[in-house]
């Protein structure tokens, strides 16, 4: 391999690694330190900023985000490099989807979803709007025709509904989540422990897009102020909360 090709390949890997790390940081966006860098994170994930970035830009990104790497969920994200990598050059003209790091379907699909959050259907999923059968067809066109094939998708994700897959990537908008649970966040009707519990649900769904495994509610941080039965002595209140969760989940499936 020639020097120029080696350098180009290395830069492509570094750029792909950067996207992965910033996506990992964005998945825990409820942390104040991460909120302070929201503008930069969205700029990296939702614009062509990195495509046009020079050495000075990468150094700026490294300094701004290096202290946030520790917040990346260890279970979901594993990397072999970090922001201390040296950038020797930055000349990219090709489409990101032609990047060697994005040749596999999983990387291409997840990259596409993150980069097109202004797409009408993807935006509906992020903002908790119910899908129609036409919306699902639009997702099929994207994920089963434009990005790859249905076989590619099912090889990676089995028969997971397309809306559920998209939600797992983009999460749920914080305002949309709080609006859905607004009744249970009313301090005049519910006590501090109940509001704390609901806020933990909100933050979980914002990060993960859905809450389908209710067993997580038996773990910290949900149980930090008591279990479900201890906090919600009136089970009809808990059933109301559960109904909201199920409605949010349902809005991702036509």
C-alpha atoms as an extended CHARMM CRD file, in Angstrom:
* protein
*
       254  EXT
         1         1  UNK       CA              0.0000000000        0.0000000000        0.0000000000  PROA      1               0.0000000000
         2         2  UNK       CA              1.3480000000        3.4400000000       -0.9550000000  PROA      2               0.0000000000
         3         3  UNK       CA              1.8940000000        6.1220000000        1.6900000000  PROA      3               0.0000000000
         4         4  UNK       CA             -0.9770000000        8.2370000000        0.3850000000  PROA      4               0.0000000000
         5         5  UNK       CA             -3.4010000000        5.2960000000        0.3880000000  PROA      5               0.0000000000
         6         6  UNK       CA             -2.3080000000        4.2610000000        3.8800000000  PROA      6               0.0000000000
         7         7  UNK       CA             -2.7790000000        7.7890000000        5.1430000000  PROA      7               0.0000000000
         8         8  UNK       CA             -6.1660000000        8.1020000000        3.5000000000  PROA      8               0.0000000000
         9         9  UNK       CA             -7.2950000000        4.7990000000        4.9970000000  PROA      9               0.0000000000
        10        10  UNK       CA             -6.1010000000        5.8290000000        8.4540000000  PROA      10              0.0000000000
        11        11  UNK       CA             -7.9300000000        9.1490000000        8.2790000000  PROA      11              0.0000000000
        12        12  UNK       CA            -11.1150000000        7.3730000000        7.1800000000  PROA      12              0.0000000000
        13        13  UNK       CA            -10.8540000000        5.0480000000       10.1580000000  PROA      13              0.0000000000
        14        14  UNK       CA            -10.2910000000        7.9640000000       12.5230000000  PROA      14              0.0000000000
        15        15  UNK       CA            -13.2700000000        9.8130000000       11.1330000000  PROA      15              0.0000000000
        16        16  UNK       CA            -15.4890000000        6.7360000000       11.4410000000  PROA      16              0.0000000000
        17        17  UNK       CA            -14.2500000000        6.2150000000       14.9970000000  PROA      17              0.0000000000
        18        18  UNK       CA            -15.0730000000        9.8380000000       15.7680000000  PROA      18              0.0000000000
        19        19  UNK       CA            -18.6670000000        9.3790000000       14.5820000000  PROA      19              0.0000000000
        20        20  UNK       CA            -19.0190000000        6.2650000000       16.7350000000  PROA      20              0.0000000000
        21        21  UNK       CA            -17.7060000000        7.9750000000       19.8270000000  PROA      21              0.0000000000
        22        22  UNK       CA            -19.8090000000       11.0860000000       19.3980000000  PROA      22              0.0000000000
        23        23  UNK       CA            -22.8730000000        8.9040000000       18.8140000000  PROA      23              0.0000000000
        24        24  UNK       CA            -22.0390000000        7.1030000000       22.0500000000  PROA      24              0.0000000000
        25        25  UNK       CA            -21.7780000000       10.4100000000       23.8790000000  PROA      25              0.0000000000
        26        26  UNK       CA            -25.0740000000       11.5570000000       22.3720000000  PROA      26              0.0000000000
        27        27  UNK       CA            -26.7920000000        8.4120000000       23.6820000000  PROA      27              0.0000000000
        28        28  UNK       CA            -26.4170000000        9.7330000000       27.2460000000  PROA      28              0.0000000000
        29        29  UNK       CA            -27.3330000000       13.3280000000       26.4430000000  PROA      29              0.0000000000
        30        30  UNK       CA            -29.1000000000       13.9010000000       29.7580000000  PROA      30              0.0000000000
        31        31  UNK       CA            -25.7530000000       14.4830000000       31.5100000000  PROA      31              0.0000000000
        32        32  UNK       CA            -25.1530000000       18.2450000000       32.0690000000  PROA      32              0.0000000000
        33        33  UNK       CA            -21.5690000000       18.1860000000       30.7500000000  PROA      33              0.0000000000
        34        34  UNK       CA            -22.8370000000       16.6110000000       27.5460000000  PROA      34              0.0000000000
        35        35  UNK       CA            -25.7160000000       19.0670000000       27.3100000000  PROA      35              0.0000000000
        36        36  UNK       CA            -23.1180000000       21.8580000000       27.3700000000  PROA      36              0.0000000000
        37        37  UNK       CA            -21.6110000000       20.4130000000       24.1720000000  PROA      37              0.0000000000
        38        38  UNK       CA            -24.9600000000       19.7090000000       22.4910000000  PROA      38              0.0000000000
        39        39  UNK       CA            -24.3730000000       22.1870000000       19.6610000000  PROA      39              0.0000000000
        40        40  UNK       CA            -21.0010000000       20.6580000000       18.7310000000  PROA      40              0.0000000000
        41        41  UNK       CA            -22.3210000000       17.0850000000       19.0150000000  PROA      41              0.0000000000
        42        42  UNK       CA            -25.2830000000       17.8340000000       16.7400000000  PROA      42              0.0000000000
        43        43  UNK       CA            -22.9950000000       19.6350000000       14.3200000000  PROA      43              0.0000000000
        44        44  UNK       CA            -20.7960000000       16.5380000000       14.0600000000  PROA      44              0.0000000000
        45        45  UNK       CA            -23.6490000000       14.0490000000       13.7160000000  PROA      45              0.0000000000
        46        46  UNK       CA            -26.1250000000       16.0180000000       11.6310000000  PROA      46              0.0000000000
        47        47  UNK       CA            -24.0370000000       18.1330000000        9.2440000000  PROA      47              0.0000000000
        48        48  UNK       CA            -21.0280000000       17.6850000000        6.9690000000  PROA      48              0.0000000000
        49        49  UNK       CA            -18.8070000000       19.4830000000        9.4890000000  PROA      49              0.0000000000
        50        50  UNK       CA            -16.4090000000       16.5400000000        9.8780000000  PROA      50              0.0000000000
        51        51  UNK       CA            -16.2600000000       16.0270000000        6.1100000000  PROA      51              0.0000000000
        52        52  UNK       CA            -14.9040000000       19.5660000000        5.7670000000  PROA      52              0.0000000000
        53        53  UNK       CA            -12.8610000000       19.6130000000        8.9700000000  PROA      53              0.0000000000
        54        54  UNK       CA             -9.1650000000       20.4410000000        8.9800000000  PROA      54              0.0000000000
        55        55  UNK       CA             -6.4830000000       19.6460000000       11.5270000000  PROA      55              0.0000000000
        56        56  UNK       CA             -7.4350000000       22.6530000000       13.6760000000  PROA      56              0.0000000000
        57        57  UNK       CA            -11.0690000000       21.5050000000       13.7280000000  PROA      57              0.0000000000
        58        58  UNK       CA            -10.1110000000       18.0260000000       14.8660000000  PROA      58              0.0000000000
        59        59  UNK       CA             -7.9360000000       19.4310000000       17.6140000000  PROA      59              0.0000000000
        60        60  UNK       CA            -10.8420000000       21.6040000000       18.7590000000  PROA      60              0.0000000000
        61        61  UNK       CA            -13.1790000000       18.5850000000       18.7760000000  PROA      61              0.0000000000
        62        62  UNK       CA            -10.6380000000       16.5480000000       20.7250000000  PROA      62              0.0000000000
        63        63  UNK       CA            -10.2810000000       19.2070000000       23.4160000000  PROA      63              0.0000000000
        64        64  UNK       CA            -14.0280000000       19.8290000000       23.7240000000  PROA      64              0.0000000000
        65        65  UNK       CA            -15.0820000000       16.1870000000       23.9370000000  PROA      65              0.0000000000
        66        66  UNK       CA            -12.1660000000       14.3170000000       25.4920000000  PROA      66              0.0000000000
        67        67  UNK       CA            -13.6110000000       14.5850000000       29.0190000000  PROA      67              0.0000000000
        68        68  UNK       CA            -16.9380000000       13.1450000000       27.8430000000  PROA      68              0.0000000000
        69        69  UNK       CA            -15.5560000000        9.8220000000       26.5840000000  PROA      69              0.0000000000
        70        70  UNK       CA            -15.9370000000        8.3580000000       30.0760000000  PROA      70              0.0000000000
        71        71  UNK       CA            -19.7220000000        8.6500000000       29.7730000000  PROA      71              0.0000000000
        72        72  UNK       CA            -20.0190000000        6.3710000000       26.7340000000  PROA      72              0.0000000000
        73        73  UNK       CA            -21.9800000000        3.2630000000       27.8340000000  PROA      73              0.0000000000
        74        74  UNK       CA            -19.4110000000        0.4930000000       28.1230000000  PROA      74              0.0000000000
        75        75  UNK       CA            -21.8210000000       -2.2770000000       27.1560000000  PROA      75              0.0000000000
        76        76  UNK       CA            -22.8710000000       -0.7250000000       23.8710000000  PROA      76              0.0000000000
        77        77  UNK       CA            -19.6830000000        0.9050000000       22.6610000000  PROA      77              0.0000000000
        78        78  UNK       CA            -16.1830000000       -0.5190000000       22.4520000000  PROA      78              0.0000000000
        79        79  UNK       CA            -13.3080000000        1.2060000000       20.6710000000  PROA      79              0.0000000000
        80        80  UNK       CA             -9.6160000000        0.6050000000       20.1560000000  PROA      80              0.0000000000
        81        81  UNK       CA             -8.5710000000        4.1960000000       19.6320000000  PROA      81              0.0000000000
        82        82  UNK       CA             -9.2670000000        7.5030000000       21.3400000000  PROA      82              0.0000000000
        83        83  UNK       CA             -9.1760000000       11.2410000000       20.7060000000  PROA      83              0.0000000000
        84        84  UNK       CA             -5.4110000000       11.3190000000       21.2540000000  PROA      84              0.0000000000
        85        85  UNK       CA             -4.8160000000        9.9320000000       17.7530000000  PROA      85              0.0000000000
        86        86  UNK       CA             -2.7720000000       12.2910000000       15.6240000000  PROA      86              0.0000000000
        87        87  UNK       CA             -4.4400000000       13.6130000000       12.4750000000  PROA      87              0.0000000000
        88        88  UNK       CA             -1.7760000000       13.9130000000        9.7900000000  PROA      88              0.0000000000
        89        89  UNK       CA             -3.9630000000       15.0430000000        6.9160000000  PROA      89              0.0000000000
        90        90  UNK       CA             -7.5940000000       15.6300000000        6.0130000000  PROA      90              0.0000000000
        91        91  UNK       CA             -8.6620000000       15.4080000000        2.3820000000  PROA      91              0.0000000000
        92        92  UNK       CA            -12.0340000000       13.7190000000        1.8280000000  PROA      92              0.0000000000
        93        93  UNK       CA            -14.0990000000       14.1350000000       -1.2750000000  PROA      93              0.0000000000
        94        94  UNK       CA            -16.0160000000       10.8690000000       -1.5720000000  PROA      94              0.0000000000
        95        95  UNK       CA            -19.4030000000       10.1600000000       -0.0290000000  PROA      95              0.0000000000
        96        96  UNK       CA            -19.2090000000        8.8640000000        3.5220000000  PROA      96              0.0000000000
        97        97  UNK       CA            -21.1570000000        5.7900000000        2.4990000000  PROA      97              0.0000000000
        98        98  UNK       CA            -18.2650000000        4.8300000000        0.2240000000  PROA      98              0.0000000000
        99        99  UNK       CA            -15.9320000000        4.8040000000        3.2160000000  PROA      99              0.0000000000
       100       100  UNK       CA            -14.3170000000        1.3930000000        3.7870000000  PROA      100             0.0000000000
       101       101  UNK       CA            -15.5130000000        1.5920000000        7.3960000000  PROA      101             0.0000000000
       102       102  UNK       CA            -19.1000000000        1.7530000000        6.1610000000  PROA      102             0.0000000000
       103       103  UNK       CA            -19.0940000000       -1.1260000000        3.7130000000  PROA      103             0.0000000000
       104       104  UNK       CA            -21.0780000000       -3.3610000000        6.0660000000  PROA      104             0.0000000000
       105       105  UNK       CA            -24.8370000000       -2.8970000000        6.2360000000  PROA      105             0.0000000000
       106       106  UNK       CA            -25.0650000000       -2.2230000000        9.9700000000  PROA      106             0.0000000000
       107       107  UNK       CA            -22.6660000000        0.7290000000        9.8420000000  PROA      107             0.0000000000
       108       108  UNK       CA            -24.2990000000        2.1680000000        6.7130000000  PROA      108             0.0000000000
       109       109  UNK       CA            -27.8400000000        1.8680000000        8.0850000000  PROA      109             0.0000000000
       110       110  UNK       CA            -27.0330000000        3.4290000000       11.4440000000  PROA      110             0.0000000000
       111       111  UNK       CA            -24.9940000000        6.1960000000        9.8140000000  PROA      111             0.0000000000
       112       112  UNK       CA            -27.8280000000        6.9920000000        7.3890000000  PROA      112             0.0000000000
       113       113  UNK       CA            -30.4070000000        7.2410000000       10.1760000000  PROA      113             0.0000000000
       114       114  UNK       CA            -28.2350000000        9.5690000000       12.2610000000  PROA      114             0.0000000000
       115       115  UNK       CA            -27.4710000000       11.8090000000        9.2920000000  PROA      115             0.0000000000
       116       116  UNK       CA            -31.0950000000       12.1040000000        8.1310000000  PROA      116             0.0000000000
       117       117  UNK       CA            -32.9930000000       12.9480000000       11.2970000000  PROA      117             0.0000000000
       118       118  UNK       CA            -34.8010000000       15.6710000000        9.3670000000  PROA      118             0.0000000000
       119       119  UNK       CA            -36.4290000000       12.9860000000        7.2020000000  PROA      119             0.0000000000
       120       120  UNK       CA            -40.1980000000       13.1850000000        7.7830000000  PROA      120             0.0000000000
       121       121  UNK       CA            -40.6110000000        9.5980000000        8.9710000000  PROA      121             0.0000000000
       122       122  UNK       CA            -37.4500000000        9.5700000000       11.1010000000  PROA      122             0.0000000000
       123       123  UNK       CA            -38.5110000000       12.8780000000       12.6550000000  PROA      123             0.0000000000
       124       124  UNK       CA            -41.9370000000       11.4000000000       13.4690000000  PROA      124             0.0000000000
       125       125  UNK       CA            -40.2650000000        8.5300000000       15.2840000000  PROA      125             0.0000000000
       126       126  UNK       CA            -37.9820000000       10.8380000000       17.2380000000  PROA      126             0.0000000000
       127       127  UNK       CA            -40.9070000000       13.0580000000       18.2240000000  PROA      127             0.0000000000
       128       128  UNK       CA            -43.2810000000       10.2620000000       19.2720000000  PROA      128             0.0000000000
       129       129  UNK       CA            -45.6970000000       10.6540000000       16.3680000000  PROA      129             0.0000000000
       130       130  UNK       CA            -47.5150000000        7.4530000000       15.3250000000  PROA      130             0.0000000000
       131       131  UNK       CA            -46.4930000000        5.8560000000       12.0490000000  PROA      131             0.0000000000
       132       132  UNK       CA            -48.7950000000        5.0370000000        9.1660000000  PROA      132             0.0000000000
       133       133  UNK       CA            -48.4200000000        2.1250000000        6.7620000000  PROA      133             0.0000000000
       134       134  UNK       CA            -47.1250000000        4.6620000000        4.2160000000  PROA      134             0.0000000000
       135       135  UNK       CA            -44.4130000000        5.6980000000        6.6720000000  PROA      135             0.0000000000
       136       136  UNK       CA            -43.3330000000        2.0810000000        7.0580000000  PROA      136             0.0000000000
       137       137  UNK       CA            -43.1580000000        1.7280000000        3.2840000000  PROA      137             0.0000000000
       138       138  UNK       CA            -40.9180000000        4.8000000000        3.1830000000  PROA      138             0.0000000000
       139       139  UNK       CA            -38.5980000000        3.1790000000        5.7420000000  PROA      139             0.0000000000
       140       140  UNK       CA            -38.5670000000       -0.0060000000        3.6810000000  PROA      140             0.0000000000
       141       141  UNK       CA            -37.4760000000        2.0130000000        0.6450000000  PROA      141             0.0000000000
       142       142  UNK       CA            -34.6240000000        3.5120000000        2.6670000000  PROA      142             0.0000000000
       143       143  UNK       CA            -33.4040000000        0.4710000000        4.5680000000  PROA      143             0.0000000000
       144       144  UNK       CA            -34.2800000000       -2.3010000000        2.1230000000  PROA      144             0.0000000000
       145       145  UNK       CA            -33.4900000000       -0.5560000000       -1.1640000000  PROA      145             0.0000000000
       146       146  UNK       CA            -31.3680000000        2.5700000000       -0.7500000000  PROA      146             0.0000000000
       147       147  UNK       CA            -28.9990000000        1.4710000000        2.0320000000  PROA      147             0.0000000000
       148       148  UNK       CA            -29.0890000000       -2.2590000000        1.3340000000  PROA      148             0.0000000000
       149       149  UNK       CA            -31.5270000000       -5.1360000000        0.9740000000  PROA      149             0.0000000000
       150       150  UNK       CA            -34.1500000000       -6.6970000000        3.2040000000  PROA      150             0.0000000000
       151       151  UNK       CA            -31.8560000000       -9.7020000000        3.5310000000  PROA      151             0.0000000000
       152       152  UNK       CA            -29.0480000000       -7.4110000000        4.7370000000  PROA      152             0.0000000000
       153       153  UNK       CA            -31.3580000000       -5.8990000000        7.3380000000  PROA      153             0.0000000000
       154       154  UNK       CA            -32.6940000000       -9.2030000000        8.6300000000  PROA      154             0.0000000000
       155       155  UNK       CA            -29.1960000000      -10.6450000000        8.8360000000  PROA      155             0.0000000000
       156       156  UNK       CA            -28.2610000000       -7.8500000000       11.2660000000  PROA      156             0.0000000000
       157       157  UNK       CA            -31.5430000000       -7.1710000000       13.0760000000  PROA      157             0.0000000000
       158       158  UNK       CA            -33.7680000000      -10.1780000000       12.4900000000  PROA      158             0.0000000000
       159       159  UNK       CA            -37.4450000000       -9.2240000000       12.2850000000  PROA      159             0.0000000000
       160       160  UNK       CA            -37.2110000000       -6.1130000000       14.4520000000  PROA      160             0.0000000000
       161       161  UNK       CA            -39.7970000000       -3.5830000000       13.2110000000  PROA      161             0.0000000000
       162       162  UNK       CA            -38.1630000000       -0.8190000000       11.1840000000  PROA      162             0.0000000000
       163       163  UNK       CA            -39.5980000000        1.9270000000       13.3930000000  PROA      163             0.0000000000
       164       164  UNK       CA            -38.2220000000        0.2440000000       16.4880000000  PROA      164             0.0000000000
       165       165  UNK       CA            -34.8040000000        0.0220000000       14.8370000000  PROA      165             0.0000000000
       166       166  UNK       CA            -34.8390000000        3.7190000000       13.9410000000  PROA      166             0.0000000000
       167       167  UNK       CA            -35.9130000000        4.6800000000       17.4760000000  PROA      167             0.0000000000
       168       168  UNK       CA            -33.0230000000        2.6610000000       18.9140000000  PROA      168             0.0000000000
       169       169  UNK       CA            -30.6630000000        4.8670000000       16.9020000000  PROA      169             0.0000000000
       170       170  UNK       CA            -32.1700000000        8.3470000000       17.2950000000  PROA      170             0.0000000000
       171       171  UNK       CA            -33.8220000000        7.9120000000       20.7000000000  PROA      171             0.0000000000
       172       172  UNK       CA            -36.7970000000       10.0530000000       21.6540000000  PROA      172             0.0000000000
       173       173  UNK       CA            -36.8670000000       13.8250000000       21.8520000000  PROA      173             0.0000000000
       174       174  UNK       CA            -36.7260000000       14.9710000000       25.4890000000  PROA      174             0.0000000000
       175       175  UNK       CA            -39.5990000000       17.4230000000       25.0860000000  PROA      175             0.0000000000
       176       176  UNK       CA            -41.7630000000       14.7770000000       23.4290000000  PROA      176             0.0000000000
       177       177  UNK       CA            -41.0090000000       12.3220000000       26.2350000000  PROA      177             0.0000000000
       178       178  UNK       CA            -41.8060000000       14.8460000000       28.9610000000  PROA      178             0.0000000000
       179       179  UNK       CA            -45.0090000000       15.8210000000       27.2000000000  PROA      179             0.0000000000
       180       180  UNK       CA            -46.0880000000       12.1740000000       27.1000000000  PROA      180             0.0000000000
       181       181  UNK       CA            -45.5180000000       11.8200000000       30.8470000000  PROA      181             0.0000000000
       182       182  UNK       CA            -46.5400000000       15.3740000000       31.7880000000  PROA      182             0.0000000000
       183       183  UNK       CA            -49.4920000000       14.2280000000       33.8950000000  PROA      183             0.0000000000
       184       184  UNK       CA            -47.1620000000       12.1790000000       36.1100000000  PROA      184             0.0000000000
       185       185  UNK       CA            -44.6370000000       14.9900000000       36.5180000000  PROA      185             0.0000000000
       186       186  UNK       CA            -47.1200000000       17.2850000000       38.2110000000  PROA      186             0.0000000000
       187       187  UNK       CA            -45.7300000000       18.1240000000       41.6520000000  PROA      187             0.0000000000
       188       188  UNK       CA            -49.1690000000       19.0020000000       42.9730000000  PROA      188             0.0000000000
       189       189  UNK       CA            -50.4890000000       15.4990000000       42.2990000000  PROA      189             0.0000000000
       190       190  UNK       CA            -47.4600000000       13.2710000000       42.7990000000  PROA      190             0.0000000000
       191       191  UNK       CA            -44.7210000000       13.1380000000       45.4130000000  PROA      191             0.0000000000
       192       192  UNK       CA            -40.9710000000       13.5670000000       44.8520000000  PROA      192             0.0000000000
       193       193  UNK       CA            -40.2460000000        9.8160000000       44.7490000000  PROA      193             0.0000000000
       194       194  UNK       CA            -42.9040000000        9.2160000000       42.1040000000  PROA      194             0.0000000000
       195       195  UNK       CA            -41.6740000000       12.1290000000       39.9920000000  PROA      195             0.0000000000
       196       196  UNK       CA            -38.0940000000       10.8810000000       40.3520000000  PROA      196             0.0000000000
       197       197  UNK       CA            -39.1270000000        7.4360000000       39.1120000000  PROA      197             0.0000000000
       198       198  UNK       CA            -40.9800000000        8.8660000000       36.1240000000  PROA      198             0.0000000000
       199       199  UNK       CA            -38.0270000000       11.1060000000       35.2730000000  PROA      199             0.0000000000
       200       200  UNK       CA            -35.7830000000        8.0350000000       35.1780000000  PROA      200             0.0000000000
       201       201  UNK       CA            -38.2060000000        6.4390000000       32.7300000000  PROA      201             0.0000000000
       202       202  UNK       CA            -38.1480000000        9.5940000000       30.6160000000  PROA      202             0.0000000000
       203       203  UNK       CA            -34.3430000000        9.6370000000       30.5170000000  PROA      203             0.0000000000
       204       204  UNK       CA            -34.1980000000        5.9320000000       29.6660000000  PROA      204             0.0000000000
       205       205  UNK       CA            -36.6080000000        6.3160000000       26.7580000000  PROA      205             0.0000000000
       206       206  UNK       CA            -34.8390000000        9.4500000000       25.5220000000  PROA      206             0.0000000000
       207       207  UNK       CA            -31.6020000000        7.4580000000       25.3290000000  PROA      207             0.0000000000
       208       208  UNK       CA            -33.0060000000        4.1580000000       24.0460000000  PROA      208             0.0000000000
       209       209  UNK       CA            -36.0760000000        5.2380000000       22.0950000000  PROA      209             0.0000000000
       210       210  UNK       CA            -38.3370000000        2.6850000000       23.7760000000  PROA      210             0.0000000000
       211       211  UNK       CA            -38.7540000000        0.7230000000       27.0060000000  PROA      211             0.0000000000
       212       212  UNK       CA            -39.7190000000       -2.8520000000       26.2270000000  PROA      212             0.0000000000
       213       213  UNK       CA            -37.8710000000       -4.7540000000       28.9470000000  PROA      213             0.0000000000
       214       214  UNK       CA            -39.6830000000       -3.8150000000       32.1530000000  PROA      214             0.0000000000
       215       215  UNK       CA            -37.1810000000       -5.7950000000       34.2220000000  PROA      215             0.0000000000
       216       216  UNK       CA            -34.8140000000       -2.7890000000       34.0350000000  PROA      216             0.0000000000
       217       217  UNK       CA            -37.2340000000       -0.9830000000       36.3370000000  PROA      217             0.0000000000
       218       218  UNK       CA            -36.1260000000       -3.3290000000       39.1080000000  PROA      218             0.0000000000
       219       219  UNK       CA            -32.5710000000       -1.9810000000       38.9180000000  PROA      219             0.0000000000
       220       220  UNK       CA            -30.7700000000        1.2600000000       39.7460000000  PROA      220             0.0000000000
       221       221  UNK       CA            -31.3640000000        4.1400000000       39.0980000000  PROA      221             0.0000000000
       222       222  UNK       CA            -35.0850000000        3.3270000000       39.0520000000  PROA      222             0.0000000000
       223       223  UNK       CA            -35.0150000000        1.6830000000       42.4620000000  PROA      223             0.0000000000
       224       224  UNK       CA            -32.7630000000        4.2560000000       44.1310000000  PROA      224             0.0000000000
       225       225  UNK       CA            -35.7470000000        5.6880000000       46.0210000000  PROA      225             0.0000000000
       226       226  UNK       CA            -37.7970000000        2.5150000000       46.2800000000  PROA      226             0.0000000000
       227       227  UNK       CA            -39.3660000000       -0.2100000000       44.1640000000  PROA      227             0.0000000000
       228       228  UNK       CA            -42.4190000000        0.2360000000       41.9490000000  PROA      228             0.0000000000
       229       229  UNK       CA            -44.7660000000       -1.2380000000       44.5570000000  PROA      229             0.0000000000
       230       230  UNK       CA            -43.2400000000        0.8920000000       47.3010000000  PROA      230             0.0000000000
       231       231  UNK       CA            -43.4480000000        4.1310000000       45.3370000000  PROA      231             0.0000000000
       232       232  UNK       CA            -46.8280000000        3.5520000000       43.6720000000  PROA      232             0.0000000000
       233       233  UNK       CA            -49.0620000000        2.2120000000       46.4100000000  PROA      233             0.0000000000
       234       234  UNK       CA            -52.0110000000        3.0720000000       44.1760000000  PROA      234             0.0000000000
       235       235  UNK       CA            -51.3640000000        0.6110000000       41.3630000000  PROA      235             0.0000000000
       236       236  UNK       CA            -53.7820000000        2.4390000000       39.0700000000  PROA      236             0.0000000000
       237       237  UNK       CA            -51.1850000000        5.2260000000       38.8890000000  PROA      237             0.0000000000
       238       238  UNK       CA            -48.5150000000        2.7510000000       37.8490000000  PROA      238             0.0000000000
       239       239  UNK       CA            -50.8670000000        1.2600000000       35.2680000000  PROA      239             0.0000000000
       240       240  UNK       CA            -51.3260000000        4.7520000000       33.8260000000  PROA      240             0.0000000000
       241       241  UNK       CA            -47.5590000000        5.1810000000       33.5490000000  PROA      241             0.0000000000
       242       242  UNK       CA            -47.2330000000        1.7710000000       31.9430000000  PROA      242             0.0000000000
       243       243  UNK       CA            -49.9150000000        2.7030000000       29.4100000000  PROA      243             0.0000000000
       244       244  UNK       CA            -47.8900000000        5.7630000000       28.3820000000  PROA      244             0.0000000000
       245       245  UNK       CA            -44.7930000000        3.5910000000       27.9210000000  PROA      245             0.0000000000
       246       246  UNK       CA            -46.7350000000        1.1450000000       25.7800000000  PROA      246             0.0000000000
       247       247  UNK       CA            -48.2030000000        3.9780000000       23.7120000000  PROA      247             0.0000000000
       248       248  UNK       CA            -44.7140000000        5.3630000000       23.0500000000  PROA      248             0.0000000000
       249       249  UNK       CA            -43.5690000000        1.8920000000       22.0200000000  PROA      249             0.0000000000
       250       250  UNK       CA            -46.6410000000        1.4730000000       19.8470000000  PROA      250             0.0000000000
       251       251  UNK       CA            -46.0400000000        4.7290000000       18.0130000000  PROA      251             0.0000000000
       252       252  UNK       CA            -42.9110000000        3.1590000000       16.5040000000  PROA      252             0.0000000000
       253       253  UNK       CA            -44.9570000000        0.4030000000       14.8480000000  PROA      253             0.0000000000
       254       254  UNK       CA            -47.6760000000        1.0490000000       12.2820000000  PROA      254             0.0000000000
